[in-house]
């Protein structure tokens, strides 16, 4: 049974997501919180496998919740719930360790697939999210961005496939390279972008206008 903590201030959205999840065998919404502070407290009270976290909430927002989890060394994986109006906050959440992003109107199949994927150690960044953030990043004056980091043509291609949600195996098949080569390229990308994981790499690259 996958146990979930849902932190969402809008009751209709919260109830809708809870109802959706509990239609699927093997999923249990163990606890629900209506604001960030309550959610952070519940994260310490309940043994859950994953947290679904809204960004904009009263009392304490999603960024502050992630920061609180990090300060307490609580490493439960977190998937962010977004309406796509929170581009800057999404970037902050990425830097604080969020493992994925979903729209609040997500369908049941994608929601459960994202949860399972993240629990296996993966990241869930879908093209619709990266497209919106990319448009946001393009609106930022170039001089306000950090010094450009150069990726090779091959690395850029791989990173775009990562942003589209491809696994290492799928990337290898697409670019006709061995999985080991793809893993090495992704490691190189993470090092160049000074990030820890694939999700952060995608968000950082979008911020810098690299993809």
C-alpha positions as CSV (number, residue, x, y, z in Angstrom):
1,X,0.0,0.0,0.0
2,X,1.4,3.4,-1.0
3,X,0.7,5.9,1.8
4,X,0.3,9.5,0.8
5,X,0.2,12.9,2.6
6,X,-1.8,15.4,0.6
7,X,-1.1,19.1,1.3
8,X,-3.6,21.3,-0.5
9,X,-5.6,24.3,0.7
10,X,-8.5,24.2,-1.7
11,X,-11.0,21.7,-0.3
12,X,-12.6,20.8,-3.7
13,X,-9.2,20.1,-5.2
14,X,-8.1,18.2,-2.1
15,X,-11.2,16.1,-2.0
16,X,-11.1,15.4,-5.7
17,X,-7.5,14.2,-5.7
18,X,-8.1,12.1,-2.6
19,X,-11.2,10.5,-4.2
20,X,-9.3,9.8,-7.4
21,X,-6.4,8.1,-5.6
22,X,-8.6,5.9,-3.5
23,X,-10.3,4.6,-6.6
24,X,-7.0,2.8,-7.4
25,X,-6.0,-0.3,-5.5
26,X,-2.8,0.0,-3.6
27,X,-3.1,3.8,-2.9
28,X,-4.1,5.4,0.4
29,X,-4.3,9.0,1.3
30,X,-3.2,8.6,4.9
31,X,-3.5,12.3,5.9
32,X,-4.7,15.6,4.4
33,X,-3.6,19.1,5.3
34,X,-5.2,22.4,4.4
35,X,-2.2,24.6,4.7
36,X,1.6,24.3,4.7
37,X,2.2,24.5,8.5
38,X,-0.4,21.8,9.2
39,X,1.2,19.7,6.4
40,X,4.7,20.1,7.8
41,X,3.4,19.0,11.2
42,X,1.7,16.0,9.7
43,X,4.9,15.0,7.8
44,X,6.4,14.4,11.2
45,X,3.4,12.6,12.6
46,X,2.5,10.1,9.8
47,X,4.7,7.5,8.2
48,X,3.9,8.2,4.5
49,X,5.7,7.1,1.3
50,X,5.2,10.3,-0.6
51,X,3.9,13.9,-0.3
52,X,1.7,15.7,-2.8
53,X,2.3,19.4,-2.2
54,X,0.5,22.5,-3.4
55,X,2.7,25.6,-3.9
56,X,0.5,28.5,-3.1
57,X,-1.1,28.1,0.3
58,X,-1.9,30.2,3.4
59,X,0.2,30.3,6.5
60,X,3.1,28.5,4.8
61,X,3.6,27.9,1.1
62,X,5.1,24.9,-0.7
63,X,8.6,26.4,-0.8
64,X,8.6,26.9,2.9
65,X,7.3,23.4,3.5
66,X,10.1,21.9,1.4
67,X,12.6,24.1,3.3
68,X,11.2,22.8,6.6
69,X,11.4,19.2,5.5
70,X,15.0,19.7,4.5
71,X,15.9,21.4,7.7
72,X,14.5,18.5,9.6
73,X,16.3,16.0,7.4
74,X,13.0,14.4,6.4
75,X,13.6,13.0,2.9
76,X,10.1,11.8,1.9
77,X,9.8,12.3,-1.9
78,X,7.6,15.3,-2.8
79,X,5.6,15.9,-6.0
80,X,4.5,19.5,-6.5
81,X,0.9,20.3,-7.5
82,X,0.7,23.4,-9.7
83,X,-1.7,25.5,-11.8
84,X,1.2,26.6,-14.0
85,X,1.1,30.1,-12.6
86,X,4.0,29.5,-10.2
87,X,7.1,29.4,-12.5
88,X,9.5,31.1,-10.1
89,X,8.3,29.1,-7.1
90,X,8.6,25.8,-9.1
91,X,12.2,26.7,-9.7
92,X,12.8,27.2,-6.0
93,X,11.0,23.9,-5.2
94,X,13.4,22.1,-7.6
95,X,16.4,23.5,-5.9
96,X,14.9,22.3,-2.6
97,X,14.6,18.8,-3.8
98,X,11.1,18.4,-5.3
99,X,11.0,15.2,-7.4
100,X,8.1,16.0,-9.8
101,X,5.4,18.4,-11.0
102,X,1.7,17.7,-11.8
103,X,-1.2,19.8,-12.8
104,X,-4.1,19.9,-10.3
105,X,-6.4,18.6,-13.0
106,X,-4.2,15.6,-13.6
107,X,-5.9,12.3,-14.7
108,X,-5.8,9.3,-12.4
109,X,-3.4,7.2,-14.7
110,X,-0.8,10.0,-14.9
111,X,-1.1,10.7,-11.2
112,X,-0.5,7.1,-10.1
113,X,2.2,6.7,-12.7
114,X,4.0,9.7,-11.4
115,X,3.8,8.5,-7.8
116,X,5.1,5.1,-8.7
117,X,7.9,6.5,-10.9
118,X,9.1,8.9,-8.2
119,X,9.0,6.1,-5.5
120,X,11.3,4.1,-7.7
121,X,13.8,7.0,-7.6
122,X,12.8,8.8,-10.8
123,X,11.8,12.3,-11.5
124,X,8.5,13.3,-13.1
125,X,8.8,16.4,-15.3
126,X,6.3,16.4,-18.2
127,X,6.6,18.5,-21.4
128,X,3.5,20.7,-20.5
129,X,5.2,21.9,-17.4
130,X,8.6,22.6,-19.0
131,X,6.9,24.4,-21.9
132,X,5.3,26.9,-19.5
133,X,8.4,27.4,-17.5
134,X,10.4,27.8,-20.7
135,X,8.1,30.7,-21.8
136,X,8.6,32.2,-18.4
137,X,12.3,31.9,-18.6
138,X,12.4,33.5,-22.1
139,X,10.6,36.6,-20.6
140,X,13.5,37.2,-18.2
141,X,16.1,39.7,-19.5
142,X,19.2,37.8,-20.6
143,X,21.5,39.9,-18.5
144,X,19.6,38.8,-15.4
145,X,20.5,35.1,-16.0
146,X,23.6,33.5,-14.7
147,X,26.7,33.1,-16.9
148,X,25.9,30.8,-19.8
149,X,26.9,27.2,-19.4
150,X,27.9,25.5,-22.6
151,X,26.4,22.0,-23.3
152,X,27.5,20.0,-26.4
153,X,24.9,19.4,-29.1
154,X,24.7,15.8,-27.9
155,X,24.2,16.8,-24.3
156,X,21.5,19.3,-25.3
157,X,19.7,16.6,-27.2
158,X,19.8,14.2,-24.3
159,X,18.6,16.9,-21.8
160,X,15.6,17.7,-24.1
161,X,14.7,14.1,-24.0
162,X,15.0,14.0,-20.2
163,X,12.7,17.0,-20.1
164,X,10.2,15.1,-22.2
165,X,10.1,12.4,-19.6
166,X,12.3,9.8,-21.4
167,X,14.1,7.1,-19.3
168,X,17.8,6.4,-19.9
169,X,16.9,3.3,-21.9
170,X,14.4,5.3,-24.1
171,X,17.0,8.0,-24.7
172,X,19.6,5.4,-25.7
173,X,17.2,4.0,-28.2
174,X,16.3,7.4,-29.6
175,X,19.9,8.7,-30.0
176,X,21.4,5.2,-31.0
177,X,23.8,5.1,-28.1
178,X,24.6,2.7,-25.3
179,X,22.9,3.2,-22.0
180,X,26.3,3.6,-20.3
181,X,27.1,6.5,-22.7
182,X,23.8,8.2,-21.9
183,X,24.4,7.8,-18.2
184,X,27.8,9.4,-18.6
185,X,26.3,12.3,-20.6
186,X,23.7,12.9,-17.9
187,X,26.4,12.9,-15.2
188,X,28.3,15.4,-17.2
189,X,25.2,17.6,-17.6
190,X,24.5,17.5,-13.9
191,X,28.1,18.5,-13.1
192,X,28.0,21.4,-15.6
193,X,24.7,22.7,-14.3
194,X,25.8,22.2,-10.7
195,X,22.7,20.2,-9.8
196,X,21.9,16.9,-8.1
197,X,19.3,15.3,-10.2
198,X,17.5,15.2,-13.6
199,X,14.6,17.4,-12.4
200,X,16.9,20.1,-11.2
201,X,18.9,19.8,-14.5
202,X,15.9,20.4,-16.6
203,X,14.7,23.4,-14.6
204,X,18.1,24.9,-14.4
205,X,18.6,24.5,-18.2
206,X,15.2,26.2,-18.9
207,X,16.1,29.1,-16.6
208,X,19.4,29.6,-18.5
209,X,17.7,29.2,-21.9
210,X,19.7,26.1,-22.8
211,X,16.7,24.1,-23.9
